[in-house]
């Protein structure tokens, strides 16, 4: 089951653009819990408004992507060894495409936000270089959904979401499998991946 907050966070953590990930450490558990509570409140207040146009949703969503995620932390993780094989120009092209891709694919789903959705932030624990914040999402007419959020402190001092798991499924892993499978089938060349991303965006725009 994909509740609204799960959908939104899926997009938040998929913004990836820079050539090298920055160093990270585990965030303080209370700080990580506050970040998730703030994200949830902001999301509901922003996208629970039913009068937003499609363009307004896209603009607001792009802003939230850059506010709560770190473009430096997920790029290498998503593309793995292929990221190091891209040229500087291909990395820059991927940067722009991926942000546009995430907004195009996910922003339309925010029109279905139920203002009655609640996120109950529970405990948090340090796991390696991350803090895992455990929560339960309650949406009207749906069973409660446990969602785990992975938070780190980047070397910039910012606390950011770098992964989320619902029903044990990691969104970073899912994206990595999709993108690297396409790259592997095309000899690691970037162009087929970019073409596939553009095609999917065009299909979304025409639907």
Residue frames as qw, qx, qy, qz and C-alpha x, y, z in Angstrom:
[[0.000, 0.887, 0.462, 0.000, 0.00, 0.00, 0.00],
 [0.415, 0.185, 0.002, 0.891, 1.29, 3.47, -0.94],
 [0.139, -0.828, -0.455, 0.296, -0.12, 6.17, 1.27],
 [0.261, 0.948, 0.057, 0.175, 0.34, 9.81, 0.41],
 [0.329, -0.862, 0.378, 0.076, 3.35, 10.35, 2.66],
 [0.760, -0.147, 0.559, 0.299, 5.04, 7.25, 1.30],
 [0.610, 0.643, 0.348, 0.306, 4.50, 8.51, -2.25],
 [0.060, 0.989, -0.084, 0.102, 5.81, 11.94, -1.44],
 [0.499, -0.706, 0.479, 0.152, 8.91, 10.69, 0.30],
 [0.821, 0.185, 0.454, 0.293, 9.61, 8.32, -2.55],
 [0.468, 0.798, 0.136, 0.353, 10.05, 11.35, -4.72],
 [0.262, -0.943, 0.199, -0.045, 11.92, 13.36, -2.12],
 [0.643, -0.531, 0.506, 0.220, 14.74, 10.85, -1.85],
 [0.789, 0.309, 0.443, 0.292, 15.10, 10.22, -5.57],
 [0.271, 0.958, -0.090, 0.013, 16.66, 13.56, -6.43],
 [0.790, -0.344, 0.296, 0.412, 20.24, 12.68, -7.39],
 [0.492, 0.869, 0.051, 0.038, 22.67, 14.82, -9.33],
 [0.054, -0.901, 0.430, 0.035, 26.20, 15.44, -8.15],
 [0.659, 0.474, -0.585, 0.012, 29.34, 13.52, -9.06],
 [0.428, 0.155, -0.777, 0.435, 30.43, 12.60, -5.56],
 [0.569, -0.674, -0.446, -0.148, 28.41, 11.87, -2.41],
 [0.034, -0.714, 0.399, -0.574, 29.40, 13.94, 0.62],
 [0.299, 0.074, -0.856, 0.416, 30.47, 12.48, 3.93],
 [0.576, -0.514, -0.245, -0.587, 27.68, 11.67, 6.35],
 [0.086, 0.124, -0.841, 0.519, 27.19, 10.76, 9.97],
 [0.249, -0.528, -0.811, -0.039, 24.15, 9.52, 11.85],
 [0.189, -0.591, -0.047, -0.783, 21.88, 12.35, 12.86],
 [0.126, -0.097, 0.727, -0.669, 20.86, 12.71, 16.49],
 [0.048, -0.376, -0.920, -0.097, 17.67, 10.65, 17.01],
 [0.058, 0.682, 0.508, -0.523, 15.62, 13.56, 18.46],
 [0.090, 0.532, -0.282, -0.793, 16.68, 15.77, 15.54],
 [0.063, 0.011, -0.867, -0.494, 15.78, 13.08, 13.02],
 [0.016, 0.526, 0.836, -0.155, 12.34, 12.60, 14.60],
 [0.077, 0.686, 0.215, -0.691, 11.73, 16.35, 14.44],
 [0.057, 0.331, -0.577, -0.744, 12.69, 16.41, 10.75],
 [0.061, -0.232, -0.921, -0.307, 10.17, 13.71, 9.88],
 [0.006, 0.650, 0.655, -0.386, 7.44, 15.36, 11.93],
 [0.056, 0.612, -0.077, -0.785, 8.14, 18.67, 10.17],
 [0.043, 0.130, -0.764, -0.631, 8.14, 17.03, 6.73],
 [0.019, -0.415, -0.908, -0.059, 4.80, 15.33, 7.42],
 [0.027, 0.708, 0.448, -0.545, 3.15, 18.50, 8.70],
 [0.038, 0.511, -0.329, -0.793, 4.47, 20.57, 5.81],
 [0.003, -0.036, -0.871, -0.490, 3.29, 17.99, 3.27],
 [0.007, 0.564, 0.822, -0.086, -0.22, 17.83, 4.62],
 [0.016, 0.732, 0.248, -0.635, -0.60, 21.60, 4.93],
 [0.013, 0.453, -0.479, -0.752, 0.76, 22.14, 1.43],
 [0.188, 0.065, -0.824, -0.530, -0.83, 19.37, -0.61],
 [0.069, 0.415, 0.864, -0.277, -4.03, 18.92, 1.35],
 [0.243, 0.521, 0.086, -0.814, -5.32, 22.05, -0.40],
 [0.579, 0.358, 0.724, 0.108, -7.68, 20.83, -3.11],
 [0.364, 0.889, 0.165, -0.224, -7.67, 24.09, -5.09],
 [0.316, -0.593, 0.534, 0.513, -4.07, 23.72, -6.27],
 [0.720, 0.599, -0.175, -0.303, -3.60, 23.56, -10.02],
 [0.967, 0.096, 0.024, 0.236, -1.33, 20.94, -11.60],
 [0.490, 0.634, -0.210, 0.560, 1.35, 23.56, -12.24],
 [0.340, -0.744, 0.298, -0.492, 1.16, 24.81, -8.65],
 [0.931, -0.318, 0.167, -0.065, 1.52, 21.26, -7.31],
 [0.859, 0.324, -0.071, 0.390, 4.56, 20.67, -9.51],
 [0.206, 0.737, -0.257, 0.591, 6.23, 23.89, -8.39],
 [0.568, -0.647, 0.296, -0.413, 5.56, 23.27, -4.71],
 [0.988, -0.119, 0.089, 0.039, 6.68, 19.69, -5.01],
 [0.690, 0.505, -0.200, 0.479, 9.97, 20.65, -6.67],
 [0.118, -0.751, 0.325, -0.563, 10.58, 23.05, -3.79],
 [0.801, -0.467, 0.266, -0.265, 10.02, 20.26, -1.25],
 [0.944, 0.219, -0.106, 0.222, 12.36, 17.95, -3.11],
 [0.476, 0.558, -0.300, 0.610, 15.19, 20.41, -2.68],
 [0.369, -0.687, 0.259, -0.569, 14.23, 21.26, 0.90],
 [0.813, -0.395, 0.323, -0.281, 14.15, 17.77, 2.40],
 [0.966, 0.134, 0.101, 0.195, 16.50, 15.73, 0.24],
 [0.288, -0.746, 0.426, 0.424, 20.20, 15.96, -0.57],
 [0.758, 0.613, -0.141, -0.172, 21.19, 15.70, -4.21],
 [0.198, 0.693, -0.687, 0.099, 24.73, 14.83, -3.19],
 [0.446, -0.344, 0.761, -0.323, 23.86, 11.81, -1.08],
 [0.775, 0.187, 0.541, -0.269, 21.79, 9.57, -3.33],
 [0.565, 0.678, -0.309, -0.354, 23.26, 9.91, -6.82],
 [0.196, 0.492, -0.848, -0.027, 26.11, 7.43, -6.48],
 [0.413, -0.037, 0.834, -0.364, 23.93, 5.05, -4.49],
 [0.715, 0.447, 0.269, -0.465, 21.21, 4.91, -7.14],
 [0.702, 0.636, -0.269, -0.175, 23.46, 4.38, -10.16],
 [0.896, -0.316, 0.257, 0.177, 26.24, 2.52, -8.37],
 [0.610, -0.260, 0.441, 0.605, 29.29, 1.76, -10.52],
 [0.438, 0.612, 0.492, 0.439, 27.65, 3.32, -13.57],
 [0.098, -0.981, -0.133, 0.100, 27.74, 6.77, -12.02],
 [0.468, -0.652, 0.380, 0.460, 31.54, 6.72, -12.03],
 [0.546, 0.134, 0.639, 0.525, 31.53, 5.82, -15.72],
 [0.262, 0.878, 0.395, 0.068, 29.47, 8.84, -16.77],
 [0.441, 0.324, 0.006, 0.837, 31.26, 11.86, -18.18],
 [0.074, -0.277, -0.371, 0.883, 30.87, 15.23, -16.49],
 [0.321, 0.033, -0.318, -0.891, 28.42, 16.21, -19.21],
 [0.513, -0.244, -0.773, -0.284, 26.34, 13.06, -18.71],
 [0.318, -0.334, -0.692, 0.555, 26.24, 13.63, -14.98],
 [0.098, 0.212, 0.117, -0.965, 25.01, 17.18, -15.51],
 [0.444, -0.066, -0.543, -0.710, 22.37, 15.95, -17.95],
 [0.473, -0.290, -0.830, 0.061, 21.26, 13.27, -15.51],
 [0.134, -0.232, -0.504, 0.821, 20.99, 15.91, -12.78],
 [0.319, 0.137, -0.069, -0.935, 18.48, 17.96, -14.71],
 [0.524, -0.060, -0.699, -0.483, 16.59, 14.98, -16.09],
 [0.379, -0.214, -0.864, 0.254, 16.12, 13.23, -12.78],
 [0.075, 0.260, 0.435, -0.859, 14.63, 16.22, -11.01],
 [0.460, 0.158, -0.280, -0.828, 12.24, 16.75, -13.93],
 [0.480, -0.028, -0.848, -0.222, 11.50, 13.01, -14.02],
 [0.191, -0.240, -0.810, 0.499, 10.59, 12.79, -10.35],
 [0.241, 0.285, 0.233, -0.898, 8.34, 15.85, -10.54],
 [0.485, 0.148, -0.499, -0.703, 6.63, 14.61, -13.71],
 [0.473, -0.075, -0.873, -0.098, 6.01, 11.09, -12.41],
 [0.318, -0.292, -0.780, 0.453, 5.03, 11.84, -8.84],
 [0.071, 0.060, 0.222, -0.971, 3.49, 15.31, -8.55],
 [0.486, -0.175, -0.464, -0.719, 0.18, 14.30, -10.13],
 [0.550, -0.277, -0.784, 0.074, -0.40, 11.76, -7.37],
 [0.170, -0.115, -0.505, 0.838, -0.45, 14.53, -4.81],
 [0.378, -0.207, -0.248, -0.868, -3.87, 15.58, -6.08],
 [0.695, -0.309, -0.599, -0.249, -5.30, 12.61, -4.16],
 [0.221, 0.166, -0.661, 0.698, -4.01, 13.71, -0.78],
 [0.482, -0.644, -0.562, -0.194, -6.58, 13.12, 1.94],
 [0.058, -0.687, 0.292, -0.663, -6.36, 15.93, 4.54],
 [0.799, -0.497, 0.086, -0.328, -7.25, 13.32, 7.16],
 [0.860, 0.199, -0.375, 0.282, -3.94, 11.46, 6.76],
 [0.447, -0.841, 0.263, -0.151, -1.84, 11.42, 9.93],
 [0.695, 0.373, -0.539, 0.296, 1.74, 10.36, 10.61],
 [0.709, -0.695, 0.068, -0.104, 2.54, 9.06, 14.07],
 [0.439, 0.625, -0.567, 0.309, 6.30, 9.43, 14.59],
 [0.879, -0.449, -0.155, -0.036, 7.44, 6.85, 17.10],
 [0.648, -0.638, 0.260, 0.323, 10.98, 5.95, 18.17],
 [0.533, 0.786, -0.313, 0.019, 14.32, 6.40, 16.43],
 [0.842, -0.402, 0.285, 0.220, 17.51, 4.34, 16.50],
 [0.093, 0.775, -0.539, -0.316, 21.04, 4.66, 15.17],
 [0.923, 0.142, 0.348, 0.080, 21.87, 2.04, 12.53],
 [0.710, 0.215, 0.217, 0.635, 25.39, 2.46, 11.16],
 [0.241, -0.063, 0.041, 0.967, 25.74, 5.96, 9.74],
 [0.282, -0.396, -0.443, -0.753, 21.98, 6.57, 9.67],
 [0.272, 0.061, 0.659, -0.699, 19.16, 7.15, 12.11],
 [0.200, -0.299, -0.835, -0.417, 16.05, 5.12, 11.40],
 [0.327, 0.008, 0.338, -0.882, 12.86, 6.91, 12.41],
 [0.016, -0.280, -0.954, -0.104, 9.94, 4.54, 12.83],
 [0.341, 0.125, 0.128, -0.923, 6.47, 5.83, 12.09],
 [0.258, 0.385, 0.886, 0.019, 2.95, 4.68, 11.36],
 [0.160, 0.031, -0.291, -0.943, 0.87, 6.40, 8.67],
 [0.257, 0.439, 0.797, -0.326, -2.88, 6.50, 9.21],
 [0.160, 0.045, -0.428, -0.889, -4.98, 7.28, 6.14],
 [0.621, 0.133, 0.326, -0.701, -8.79, 7.27, 6.07],
 [0.898, 0.263, 0.052, -0.348, -10.27, 3.93, 4.97],
 [0.687, 0.466, -0.543, 0.129, -6.84, 2.26, 4.90],
 [0.855, -0.428, -0.219, 0.197, -5.08, 0.04, 7.46],
 [0.304, -0.894, 0.275, 0.180, -2.19, 1.63, 9.40],
 [0.829, 0.486, -0.138, 0.239, 1.07, 1.48, 7.42],
 [0.642, -0.636, 0.151, 0.400, 4.47, 1.25, 9.15],
 [0.575, 0.762, -0.052, 0.294, 7.05, 3.43, 7.39],
 [0.699, -0.501, 0.045, 0.508, 10.74, 3.74, 8.29],
 [0.323, 0.937, -0.049, 0.125, 12.65, 6.90, 7.36],
 [0.819, -0.122, -0.026, 0.560, 16.46, 6.99, 7.07],
 [0.009, 0.994, 0.009, 0.105, 18.07, 10.28, 8.09],
 [0.767, -0.037, -0.090, 0.634, 21.69, 11.42, 8.03],
 [0.130, -0.927, 0.019, 0.351, 23.63, 14.58, 8.77],
 [0.734, 0.572, 0.036, 0.364, 25.65, 15.66, 5.73],
 [0.617, -0.138, -0.133, 0.763, 29.01, 17.42, 6.04],
 [0.024, 0.515, 0.188, 0.836, 27.12, 20.64, 5.35],
 [0.082, -0.002, 0.623, -0.778, 25.36, 20.17, 8.70],
 [0.602, -0.005, -0.165, -0.781, 21.97, 19.60, 7.08],
 [0.422, 0.008, 0.875, -0.238, 19.79, 16.71, 8.23],
 [0.505, 0.302, -0.409, -0.698, 18.21, 15.00, 5.23],
 [0.860, 0.080, 0.423, -0.276, 16.13, 11.97, 4.28],
 [0.094, 0.532, -0.743, -0.396, 18.13, 9.49, 2.20],
 [0.287, -0.042, -0.916, -0.277, 15.83, 6.48, 2.10],
 [0.598, -0.108, 0.324, -0.725, 12.42, 5.25, 3.17],
 [0.165, 0.034, -0.976, -0.137, 11.07, 1.75, 3.59],
 [0.667, -0.028, 0.203, -0.716, 7.46, 0.59, 3.59],
 [0.969, 0.053, 0.109, -0.217, 6.67, -3.10, 3.99],
 [0.758, -0.359, 0.430, 0.335, 10.42, -3.72, 3.96],
 [0.665, 0.539, 0.317, 0.408, 10.89, -2.30, 0.46],
 [0.357, -0.549, 0.081, 0.752, 13.66, 0.27, 0.03],
 [0.469, 0.839, 0.205, -0.186, 12.88, 2.97, -2.51],
 [0.010, -0.787, 0.534, 0.309, 16.54, 3.62, -3.24],
 [0.429, -0.175, 0.868, 0.180, 17.05, -0.06, -4.00],
 [0.566, 0.562, 0.596, -0.094, 14.00, -0.13, -6.26],
 [0.327, 0.907, -0.084, -0.250, 15.18, 2.87, -8.26],
 [0.194, -0.630, 0.704, 0.264, 18.70, 1.45, -8.49],
 [0.554, 0.084, 0.822, 0.099, 17.39, -1.85, -9.87],
 [0.533, 0.742, 0.384, -0.134, 15.27, -0.11, -12.51],
 [0.213, 0.920, -0.250, -0.212, 17.98, 2.26, -13.75],
 [0.252, -0.571, 0.754, 0.204, 20.94, -0.11, -13.61],
 [0.665, 0.226, 0.711, 0.030, 18.99, -2.86, -15.40],
 [0.531, 0.825, 0.173, -0.085, 18.44, -0.48, -18.30],
 [0.022, 0.861, -0.484, -0.154, 22.08, 0.60, -18.27],
 [0.521, -0.308, 0.789, 0.108, 23.28, -3.00, -18.14],
 [0.686, 0.450, 0.572, 0.007, 21.12, -3.93, -21.11],
 [0.471, 0.875, 0.068, 0.091, 22.69, -1.09, -23.11],
 [0.766, 0.276, -0.185, 0.550, 26.34, -1.59, -22.32],
 [0.472, -0.505, -0.294, 0.661, 26.40, 1.04, -19.59],
 [0.214, 0.286, 0.277, 0.892, 25.71, 3.88, -22.03],
 [0.048, 0.332, 0.470, -0.816, 23.87, 6.85, -20.57],
 [0.261, 0.092, -0.355, -0.893, 21.89, 7.88, -23.68],
 [0.411, -0.272, -0.802, -0.337, 19.38, 4.97, -23.61],
 [0.278, -0.445, -0.686, 0.505, 18.61, 5.71, -19.95],
 [0.038, 0.323, 0.085, -0.942, 18.05, 9.38, -20.71],
 [0.313, -0.038, -0.598, -0.737, 15.85, 8.51, -23.68],
 [0.381, -0.367, -0.849, -0.026, 13.75, 6.16, -21.54],
 [0.170, -0.437, -0.504, 0.725, 13.31, 8.83, -18.87],
 [0.163, 0.224, -0.180, -0.944, 12.22, 11.40, -21.46],
 [0.351, -0.161, -0.772, -0.505, 9.80, 8.92, -23.02],
 [0.315, -0.450, -0.798, 0.247, 8.18, 8.16, -19.69],
 [0.047, -0.408, -0.268, 0.872, 7.86, 11.88, -18.91],
 [0.248, 0.093, -0.445, -0.856, 6.23, 12.48, -22.29],
 [0.367, -0.297, -0.850, -0.232, 3.79, 9.63, -21.70],
 [0.224, -0.472, -0.645, 0.558, 2.89, 11.06, -18.30],
 [0.061, 0.318, -0.004, -0.946, 2.33, 14.52, -19.81],
 [0.335, 0.018, -0.594, -0.731, 0.03, 13.05, -22.44],
 [0.266, -0.293, -0.917, 0.051, -2.05, 10.97, -20.04]]
